[in-house]
Every structure is written in C-alpha cells, then in structure tokens.
Amino acid sequence: MPDLDEEQRREDLIATSESLKHDARRLFEIESQKEELDADDPRLDTLSRSAERLAGDIQQKSRVERALADEGPTEPDEPGEVDESKPRSH
C-alpha cells in the first residue's frame, strides 16, 4: 500500500495532467479562432496574448509535473510499459 506522501504525489500528478489537458484544449481553441481572422482584425492581438499566457502556464505546469515525476515511481510498472531510462534490446 502506498504511503500518504506517495498517494498525494500521485493525486498531484493526475490533477496537473488534467489541468494541462484542459489548457491544451483551450490553446487549440484559441488557435482555431485565430485562423479564421483577417491579419488586421483587432481580436487577433487579444487572442494571441491569451495564447501566449496560456502557453506559459502550460510550460510551468509541465515543469511541476516533471518535478513530481522525478520524485520516484508513482505506481508499479505494468506489463508492456517501457522504462525509458533502461537501454532497449533489439
């Protein structure tokens, strides 16, 4: 049974992942909106700034997620899972 710290870290990883997916969907939506605008449309600047802020948030959350993952395994390896730190045999 995982200890409380391990369980909390796993929950944090899941929450961060969900937040990243939400932000990525939102960024996709913004970029889709921008594609439909003329180059001189004043909304383009506002949407571009929103996309830039969101991309920064995504980058920061990705760093948090990586730091959480670097703390150690959160669940045992499952069959078929690839451990990227181990050399592959061909």
C-alpha positions in Angstrom: 0.0 0.0 0.0 1.5 3.4 -0.9 2.2 5.8 1.9 0.4 9.1 2.2 3.1 11.1 0.5 3.2 8.8 -2.5 -0.6 8.9 -2.7 -0.6 12.7 -2.5 2.1 12.9 -5.2 0.0 10.6 -7.5 -3.1 12.8 -7.0 -1.0 15.9 -7.7 0.3 14.3 -10.9 -3.2 13.4 -12.0 -4.5 16.9 -11.2 -1.6 18.5 -13.1 -2.1 16.3 -16.1 -5.9 17.1 -16.2 -5.1 20.8 -16.0 -2.5 20.5 -18.8 -5.0 18.8 -21.0 -7.6 21.5 -20.3 -5.1 24.2 -21.1 -4.0 22.4 -24.3 -7.6 22.2 -25.5 -8.1 25.8 -24.7 -5.0 26.8 -26.6 -6.2 24.7 -29.6 -9.5 26.6 -29.5 -7.8 29.9 -29.4 -5.5 29.0 -32.3 -8.5 27.8 -34.3 -10.2 31.1 -33.7 -7.1 33.0 -34.8 -7.0 31.0 -38.1 -10.4 32.4 -39.0 -9.5 36.1 -38.5 -8.0 38.5 -41.0 -4.5 39.7 -40.3 -5.7 43.2 -39.4 -8.5 42.0 -37.1 -8.0 43.7 -33.7 -9.2 40.5 -31.9 -6.0 38.8 -33.3 -3.8 40.7 -30.8 -6.1 39.8 -27.8 -6.2 36.1 -28.8 -2.5 36.0 -29.4 -1.8 37.4 -25.9 -4.2 34.9 -24.4 -2.4 32.1 -26.3 0.9 33.3 -25.1 -0.1 33.4 -21.5 -1.7 30.0 -21.7 1.4 28.6 -23.3 3.5 30.0 -20.4 1.1 28.3 -18.0 1.4 25.0 -19.9 5.2 25.3 -19.7 5.1 26.0 -15.9 2.7 23.1 -15.2 4.9 20.8 -17.3 7.8 21.7 -15.1 5.8 21.0 -12.0 4.7 17.7 -13.4 8.2 16.7 -14.3 9.4 17.6 -10.7 6.7 15.4 -9.3 7.6 12.6 -11.6 11.3 12.9 -10.7 10.5 12.2 -7.1 10.1 8.5 -7.9 7.7 5.9 -9.2 4.0 6.5 -8.5 2.9 3.0 -9.4 4.5 -0.3 -10.3 5.5 -0.9 -13.9 2.7 -2.7 -15.8 3.3 -5.3 -18.4 4.2 -3.7 -21.7 5.3 -0.5 -20.1 8.6 0.9 -21.4 11.1 2.3 -19.0 12.9 5.0 -21.0 15.8 5.0 -18.5 16.8 1.4 -19.4 18.5 0.6 -22.7 16.3 -1.2 -25.2 17.3 -4.5 -26.7 16.6 -5.2 -30.4 
